[in-house]
Amino acid sequence: MGTNARLFWILAGFFFLADAIYIMWSLLDTSHAQVEWVGAVAIGLSGALAVLIAFYLGRIHSSQGGELPEDRIDANIDDGDAEQGHFSPWSWWPIVLAAAAAITVLGLAIGPWISFIGVSILIVALVGWVYEYYRGYFAR
């Protein structure tokens, strides 16, 4: 991850250098002799985005205390296995939630009255999914 951060710092420097060259080139153009702001702002914001990503990756790299198993050559596959979360393989609530979201968006496209039905089903599905471990056979 440290290598990724360094690559994004290099990319940020490239974008800022390219932005300066772009501005100078547009000022040296004899036909217009003014800054072309759309390109200058777009290239500058690309550099700012690269700085944000590089800063984030650098902070994550320093907070995790070294290299990830994926970054080491001598690492095994099992070194990178981590807890991914708890998912219910028997749960039908995500399917109901997706159908309710589809009905809601369909209502926005066709008629607003369909959205009210979709939002009501969406709320029921969301509550059912959140509280599925508090009722029935798998209650805690």
Sequence and secondary structure as in RCSB ss.txt:
>XXXX:A:sequence
MGTNARLFWILAGFFFLADAIYIMWSLLDTSHAQVEWVGAVAIGLSGALAVLIAFYLGRIHSSQGGELPEDRIDA
NIDDGDAEQGHFSPWSWWPIVLAAAAAITVLGLAIGPWISFIGVSILIVALVGWVYEYYRGYFAR
>XXXX:A:secstr
 HHHHHHHHHHHHHHHHHHHHHHHHHHH TTT S  HHHHHHHHHHHHHHHHHHHHHHHHHHHTTS  GGG TT 
 GGGG        TT  HHHHHHHHHHHHHHHHHS HHHHHHHHHHHHHHHHHHHTGGGSGGG  
